[in-house]
Amino acid sequence: MSNPSPANNSLLEIGFFRITLGIYLLIYNLPFWPKLDLMYGSQSMLPPGFLPDYLVRAPAFFPWPAAWFSILFGLMLLLIALFTCGLLNTWTLVPLYLLQVYFYHANPLIIHEAQPLANLFLFLFFFLPPDSPPVLVGRPRYVFTAENTAELRGLLRIIIGFFGVYYFIVGIKKLPDPLWREGLALQYILDWDGVARDNWLTAIITGHPWLAKLMSYGTLIFEMSFIFLIFTPLRILYIFAGLGLHGGIFLTMDVGSLSLALVVWYALLFDQRVRKQLMRFLSSDKRS
C-alpha cells in the first residue's frame, strides 16, 4: 500500500474539520427545535429572577412572524446537515453563516460563549479548499503544494489554539465571582430548581460539599491552563479531563446539551494519524 500524498493528507484534514464542525452545530442547534417559542419570544430559559425585569418584559427580538422563524431555523438545520455531508460549496456557506450569526446574536436570552467560536470556525472554512468535488457549481478545484499543505497544518493548530483561548476567557470571566473563588459555584448551580437533573450523580455531588468544591476549583484550573498545556505531552490528560467535565455537566444540568456539543471539538486534539485513520474508515474511497 502506497503512502498517501500530502494532498490527500490535506484533504483528509479538511474533511475531518468539516465533519467535526458540522456535528457540533447539529448537536448545539437540535435541542432548540422543540423550544423555538422560547427562543423567538422574550421568555427566558434561565431560572426566574436571573434576568432583570426590563429583559423579561421585552418584546420579541425578531421582527418577523413566528412561522417564518421556524422555517428559517429549519433551513439552517438543513444547511448544517448538507455542510456536514460535504454538499455545500463556498457560496452556499454564506447563508448558513448569516443564519447562525443572526439567531444567536439577535436574542440576548440565548447566550453561550462557544457559539461565536463556532461561527468563527465556519467563517474560516469559507477560505479552505474543498475536500471533495462540490455538488453545486461555484468553487474551482484546488491544487495542493508543499507550501500550502504546511499552511493548512498551521491553520489547524491555530484552530485548536482558538479552542484553548475560549476556555481561558471563560475561566477569566469566572474569577470575579466570589462563588467560584470560594469553590461554591457548582453547589449553587445544582441547587437551582429546574436546572439540576434528578439523578445519582447530582445526588452524590450535592450530598458531598467537599466534592462540589473540588470540582469547582478543578473546572477553573482546567479552563485557565488548557491553552498553555494542550500542545504538550499532557494533552491526553486534558482530553480525558475535558470529556469528564462536559460529560458531567450534561448528566447533572438540564442545559448540558450546550456543553456536550463542545466534546466534538476534542476530535481535533487527537494525533494526526488517528484522524487520518478515522477519515479513511468513514470515507467510501478506501484507496490510499
C-alpha positions in Angstrom: 0.0 0.0 0.0 1.5 3.3 -1.0 1.8 6.2 1.3 -0.8 8.9 0.9 0.3 12.1 -0.8 0.5 15.4 1.1 -2.5 16.5 -1.0 -4.6 13.5 0.2 -3.5 14.2 3.8 -4.6 17.8 3.5 -8.0 16.7 2.1 -8.4 14.3 5.0 -7.6 17.1 7.5 -10.1 19.5 5.9 -12.8 16.8 5.7 -12.2 16.0 9.4 -12.5 19.6 10.3 -15.7 19.9 8.2 -17.4 16.9 9.8 -16.3 18.0 13.3 -17.8 21.4 12.8 -21.0 20.1 11.3 -21.6 17.6 14.1 -21.0 20.3 16.6 -23.5 22.6 15.0 -26.1 19.8 14.8 -25.7 18.9 18.5 -25.8 22.5 19.5 -28.9 23.5 17.5 -31.2 20.5 17.5 -32.2 20.8 21.2 -33.6 24.3 20.4 -36.0 22.9 17.9 -38.8 22.0 20.5 -38.2 25.3 22.3 -38.5 27.7 19.4 -41.2 29.6 21.1 -38.9 30.4 24.0 -36.1 31.3 21.6 -38.3 33.5 19.5 -40.1 35.3 22.3 -38.9 37.2 25.3 -39.3 34.3 27.8 -36.0 33.1 29.2 -34.9 29.5 29.6 -33.0 30.7 32.7 -34.3 30.4 36.2 -36.8 33.1 37.4 -35.1 36.2 38.8 -31.9 35.5 36.9 -32.6 38.3 34.4 -33.6 41.9 35.1 -37.3 42.8 34.7 -36.7 45.0 31.6 -35.4 42.0 29.7 -38.2 39.7 30.9 -40.8 42.2 29.8 -39.0 43.0 26.5 -40.9 42.3 23.2 -39.8 39.6 20.8 -36.3 40.1 19.5 -37.1 39.1 15.9 -39.1 41.4 13.7 -40.8 38.8 11.6 -43.7 36.3 12.4 -43.0 33.2 14.4 -43.9 31.0 11.4 -41.0 32.5 9.5 -38.7 31.9 12.4 -39.5 28.2 12.4 -39.0 28.0 8.6 -35.6 29.8 8.7 -34.4 27.8 11.7 -35.4 24.6 9.8 -33.5 25.9 6.8 -30.4 26.4 8.9 -30.6 22.8 10.2 -30.9 21.6 6.7 -27.9 23.6 5.6 -25.9 22.3 8.5 -26.7 18.7 7.6 -25.7 19.4 3.9 -22.5 21.0 5.1 -21.6 18.1 7.3 -22.0 15.7 4.4 -19.8 17.9 2.2 -22.7 19.0 -0.1 -22.3 22.8 0.2 -19.9 24.8 -1.9 -18.3 28.1 -0.9 -21.2 30.5 -1.7 -23.9 28.3 -0.1 -21.9 28.5 3.1 -22.8 32.3 3.2 -26.5 31.9 4.1 -25.6 29.3 6.8 -23.1 31.6 8.4 -25.5 34.5 8.3 -28.3 32.5 9.8 -26.0 31.2 12.6 -24.9 34.7 13.5 -28.4 36.2 13.4 -30.1 33.6 15.5 -27.6 33.7 18.3 -26.8 37.4 18.3 -30.3 38.9 17.9 -31.7 37.3 21.1 -29.7 38.2 24.3 -31.5 35.4 26.1 -29.8 32.7 24.2 -26.1 33.2 25.1 -23.3 30.6 25.1 -19.7 31.6 24.7 -18.9 28.7 22.4 -21.3 29.7 19.6 -19.3 32.7 18.4 -16.3 30.4 18.3 -18.2 28.0 16.0 -19.2 31.0 13.8 -15.5 31.9 13.6 -14.7 28.3 12.5 -17.5 28.4 9.9 -16.1 31.7 8.6 -12.6 30.2 8.4 -13.9 27.2 6.5 -15.1 29.6 3.8 -11.4 30.1 2.9 -10.4 26.4 2.9 -10.2 24.4 -0.3 -12.8 21.7 -0.9 -12.1 18.3 0.4 -14.3 16.7 -2.2 -15.8 17.8 -5.6 -18.5 20.3 -4.9 -22.1 19.3 -5.8 -23.0 22.9 -6.6 -21.0 25.0 -9.1 -19.1 27.9 -7.7 -15.7 26.7 -6.4 -12.7 25.6 -8.6 -10.6 22.5 -7.9 -7.7 23.2 -5.6 -4.1 22.1 -6.3 -2.1 21.4 -3.1 1.6 22.2 -3.0 4.1 21.6 -0.2 3.8 25.2 0.8 0.1 25.5 1.2 -0.1 22.0 2.8 2.2 23.3 5.6 0.0 26.4 5.9 -3.1 24.2 6.3 -1.4 22.3 9.2 -0.6 25.7 10.8 -4.2 26.8 10.4 -5.5 23.7 12.1 -3.1 24.3 15.0 -4.4 27.9 15.2 -8.0 26.5 15.3 -7.0 24.3 18.3 -5.4 27.5 19.8 -8.7 29.3 19.5 -10.4 26.5 21.4 -7.9 27.0 24.2 -8.5 30.8 24.1 -12.2 30.1 24.5 -11.6 28.1 27.7 -9.2 30.7 29.0 -11.7 33.5 28.5 -14.5 31.5 30.2 -12.2 30.9 33.2 -11.2 34.6 33.4 -14.9 35.6 33.4 -15.4 33.3 36.4 -12.7 34.8 38.6 -14.5 38.0 39.8 -17.4 35.8 41.0 -16.9 35.1 44.8 -18.8 31.8 44.3 -16.1 30.5 42.0 -13.3 31.9 44.1 -14.7 30.2 47.2 -15.4 26.9 45.4 -19.2 27.2 45.9 -20.3 27.7 42.3 -21.2 24.1 41.4 -23.2 23.6 44.6 -25.1 26.9 43.9 -25.9 25.9 40.3 -27.1 22.5 41.3 -29.4 24.0 43.9 -31.4 25.9 41.3 -34.8 24.5 40.6 -35.3 23.4 37.0 -31.5 23.4 36.3 -30.2 20.3 38.0 -31.1 16.8 36.8 -32.5 14.5 39.4 -30.1 11.5 39.2 -27.5 9.6 41.1 -24.6 11.8 40.0 -26.3 15.0 41.1 -27.2 13.4 44.4 -23.6 12.4 45.0 -22.2 15.9 44.3 -24.8 17.8 46.2 -24.5 15.3 49.1 -20.8 15.9 49.4 -19.9 19.7 49.6 -16.2 19.0 49.6 -16.6 17.2 46.2 -18.6 20.1 44.7 -15.9 22.5 45.9 -13.1 20.3 44.5 -14.9 20.1 41.1 -15.5 23.9 41.1 -11.8 24.6 41.6 -10.9 21.8 39.1 -13.0 23.5 36.5 -11.3 26.8 36.9 -7.8 25.2 36.8 -8.7 23.2 33.7 -10.1 26.2 31.8 -7.3 28.6 32.6 -4.4 26.1 31.9 -5.8 24.4 28.8 -4.3 26.8 26.3 -0.8 26.5 27.9 -0.6 22.7 28.0 -2.7 21.4 25.1 0.4 21.3 22.8 2.5 19.4 25.4 2.7 15.7 26.2 0.0 16.4 28.9 -2.6 16.7 26.0 -4.1 13.3 26.5 -4.8 14.1 30.2 -6.6 17.3 29.2 -8.6 15.4 26.6 -9.9 13.0 29.3 -10.4 15.8 31.8 -12.4 17.8 29.3 -14.5 14.8 28.4 -15.2 14.2 32.1 -16.0 17.9 32.6 -18.5 18.2 29.8 -20.0 14.8 30.3 -20.6 15.7 34.0 -22.3 18.9 33.0 -24.5 17.1 30.6 -25.5 14.5 33.2 -26.2 16.9 36.0 -27.7 20.0 34.3 -30.7 20.4 32.1 -28.9 22.8 29.8 -26.0 20.4 29.5 -26.5 19.8 25.8 -24.8 23.1 25.1 -21.7 21.8 27.0 -21.9 18.4 25.4 -21.5 19.9 22.0 -18.0 21.1 22.9 -16.9 17.4 23.3 -17.0 17.2 19.5 -14.0 19.7 19.2 -11.9 17.2 21.2 -11.6 15.1 18.0 -9.3 17.8 16.6 -6.9 17.3 19.6 -6.1 13.7 18.7 -2.9 12.8 16.8 -3.0 13.3 13.1 -2.6 9.6 12.5 -5.7 8.9 14.5 -7.7 11.5 12.5 -6.5 10.1 9.1 -7.4 6.5 10.1 -10.9 7.6 11.2 -11.4 9.6 8.0 -10.4 6.6 5.8 -12.8 4.5 7.8 -15.6 7.0 7.2 -14.7 7.5 3.5 -16.3 5.5 0.8 -13.0 5.6 -1.1 -10.7 3.2 0.8 -7.7 3.7 -1.6 -4.7 5.5 -0.3 
